[in-house]
Amino acid sequence: MNDFTNGIIQKEANYILGTYPRPSFVLIQGTGLTLVDTDGNNYLDFGSGIAVNALGHSDPEITSVVQEQINQLSHISNLYHSAPQVELAEQLCNFSFADKVFFSNSGAEAVEAALKFARKHARVKHGPGKTGTVAFQGGFHGRTYGSLSVTSREDYQAPFRPLVPDVAFGPYNNIEAAQKLIGPNTCAVIVEPVQGEGGVHVASVEFMKALREQCDKFGALLIVDEIQSGMGRTGKLWAYQHFGIEPDIMTLAKALGGGLPIGATLLTDAVAQTIDAGDHGSTFGGGPVVSRVALVVLKRVSDPSMLNHVATISDYLLEKLTALNSSHIKQIRGLGLMIGIELNIEAKPLLIEGYKQGILLLNAGSNVLRLLPPLIITKEEVDKFIQIMQMILVEDKK
Ligand SMILES: *Cc1c(COP(=O)(O)O)cnc(C)c1O
């Protein structure tokens, strides 16, 4: 480790709030799937900055629209009309179930907006008593008060109680339990079609259909959180398209901004009609620069050739992972390029071994490795990754 690297890490301990345990290198540059640190080491990025860099790092088209837009107009607030924002909303609606969009700056904010809209919808349509929200064990929706309240993680919630009331958690993929929880007092059900942080669990078609039916039966809104699973990650533009259902609200963030911060809450006209001017707001949400970038990302990831590529390369990656035949692998699961490898050992030491071998991996819980590579990953990069996994998981270089 050189003096510059060491200096940054030391200074971080002095000045950055210690909410993140971090490995001991400093990333400074990236191109495609390759990241470089301040000591000149290379890393193959299999996390995409947590499902963000779908087009890899330093994509030339993204770089050029950022430069163009920032030279022209970078911020005006949401007090004024903005062409890039309108274009982006139109495209998001054209490509999905939605009729209207609300923009914010992050996933948690997109979820906050969804929860508020669901409450307002219930209040306008059914009166003040219908305030219950149903969410699922293993789900993750963010760290702000509302989004944390629907995130079933005891360790995340416990220090911050009391939370937003009237939330009930059911077991994921359990239809009978969900049918019992969703009733006349339910205003919304929030679900990830593929749970990300919770260990990469894919919903069953029957479960998603049952949620849709039960919501319809009781006038509750189905909120699909696609902050991680959306934007082509699963081989379809939206993960909900795998399940033969449509939500009332969908939350997006992460990959939509191509590396810049954005959140989007997409809704049907029926919900939108219950929201009035002044009900919600954001200073930065859907600003000109990030909206221009999101238009590029959406155009590229919605291209059928990109979605086919995700499906094909996912099959190739799964085939190679299965062929590893490691005694540490219990199960490989997922959808598209959202893949979980459940291990019979702790995942964290493997992340550290990965750093040494030049690869960035994520975990999802204590014993699941989570793979979220940029969607532009090539066969050669999969082969390189598999070679490293062979060292880490099979030859037991730990
Ligand atoms: C990351 C994530 C969030 C929270 O997004 P932030 O931008 O970190 O606030 C919410 N829901 C899901 C499914 C996520 O993966």
The ligand as an SDF file (V2000), in Angstrom:
LIG
                    3D

 15 15  0  0  0  0  0  0  0  0999 V2000
  -30.9240   -0.6400   -2.6620 C   0  0  0  0  0  0  0  0  0  0  0  0
  -32.3550   -0.8940   -2.4860 C   0  0  0  0  0  0  0  0  0  0  0  0
  -33.1870    0.0610   -1.8780 C   0  0  0  0  0  0  0  0  0  0  0  0
  -32.6680    1.3390   -1.2680 C   0  0  0  0  0  0  0  0  0  0  0  0
  -32.0530    2.1490   -2.2220 O   0  0  0  0  0  0  0  0  0  0  0  0
  -31.0930    3.3570   -1.7320 P   0  0  0  0  0  0  0  0  0  0  0  0
  -30.7740    4.0860   -3.0070 O   0  0  0  0  0  0  0  0  0  0  0  0
  -29.8840    2.7140   -1.1100 O   0  0  0  0  0  0  0  0  0  0  0  0
  -31.8470    4.1730   -0.7760 O   0  0  0  0  0  0  0  0  0  0  0  0
  -34.5470   -0.2220   -1.7950 C   0  0  0  0  0  0  0  0  0  0  0  0
  -35.0520   -1.3580   -2.3020 N   0  0  0  0  0  0  0  0  0  0  0  0
  -34.2890   -2.2880   -2.8980 C   0  0  0  0  0  0  0  0  0  0  0  0
  -34.9140   -3.5250   -3.4600 C   0  0  0  0  0  0  0  0  0  0  0  0
  -32.9040   -2.1000   -2.9960 C   0  0  0  0  0  0  0  0  0  0  0  0
  -32.1520   -3.0460   -3.5580 O   0  0  0  0  0  0  0  0  0  0  0  0
  1  2  1  0
  2  3  1  0
  2 14  2  0
  3  4  1  0
  3 10  2  0
  4  5  1  0
  5  6  1  0
  6  7  2  0
  6  8  1  0
  6  9  1  0
 10 11  1  0
 11 12  2  0
 12 13  1  0
 12 14  1  0
 14 15  1  0
M  END
$$$$
